[in-house]
Each structure stands twice: as C-alpha cells, then as structure tokens.
Amino acid sequence: MDNLWGRVEEACWSSVPHVAHRPATEADVTEGRAVFYIPGGSEPADFTLPCCALQRLESGESEPVVVIQAEHGPSGVILGVRPLCGGNSICMLSEVELLSGGFPLRHGT
C-alpha cells in the first residue's frame, strides 16, 4: 500500500479496510485495517463496520470519519477512525455522532 492512511473518497467509504467482530491485531494495524491494538486482547464492540460518523474535535468542529474498528476498553468503547481528509485517529464512542447511510452533503470532499 503506497498511501496507507490517505484520503478516503466519500463515495468509497464502505470499501475502507476494517476489523469487525473481533479484536484488532498488530498485523491489522500494520496492514491498515485497524488504528490500534490492545496487547493481551480486548472485546469487540457490537457495531456494523465500517460506518460513517462525525467526530467532535477539541476545537468544537466536527470532522467526517469512517469508523474502522470498535473495541471495549477500560473507560468505554474505543473507536479507530479514518478522517475523509486522510490520516487516522482514536477516540471514544462519546466523541462521535454515528450516521446511518452515508455522509451529509455539507461534508462533501
């Protein structure tokens, strides 16, 4: 993969590599299917992945992201996400608004 965490085309969000129904492994992170893994394991959260969401940033703005993993951590559900503009991030479930379907038009890329 030349650009492992590159831009995600809005129309192609559903084909983004992801990890579902199991905890992520180090290999999943290396190969771009997950953002994090928890040594010693964790429990997967019950999500249909990938899915669209708006992540609330510290600035108060919202950023469109694709959720590619969801696992139970000691403080709640931890998500691995890919912003549409590229890169990756880890956040708590409480920091996102899950969207059904796709992204709103106001977040076009």
Number of C-alpha atoms within 10 A of each C-alpha: 6 5 9 13 16 14 14 20 15 19 11 9 19 18 10 17 16 24 23 20 15 15 20 25 19 14 11 17 15 12 14 19 21 27 26 24 18 13 9 6 13 15 15 19 19 13 14 12 18 20 22 27 24 21 25 16 12 8 6 8 9 16 15 24 28 29 32 26 31 32 27 17 16 7 7 12 17 21 26 24 27 27 21 22 16 15 16 21 15 15 17 17 17 13 16 20 15 16 14 10 10 15 19 12 8 6 12 11 12
